[in-house]
Amino acid sequence: MTNTDNPDERSFEDHLHELEEIVSQLEEGDLSLEESMEMFERGMQLAVACSTKLSQMEQRIKVLVEEGERLLEKSLQD
């Protein structure tokens, strides 16, 4: 795991997988306090990146649905 990865260059699935690994490691409880904090901070970065990517995809879907509805209405009017 590298903390310097640019979140925009990685897929949602990559972020989610890394986040799941972090959660698993934190749940095991074998990390020092400092390691746990670093993992928690990284997890929060990944959670924000996942949320951002989901919001972007939601917006794209909304636009596509609206365009599809307009095309359908237009074809029904013709």
Helices and strands as residue ranges (DSSP letters): G 7-9, H 12-28, H 33-77
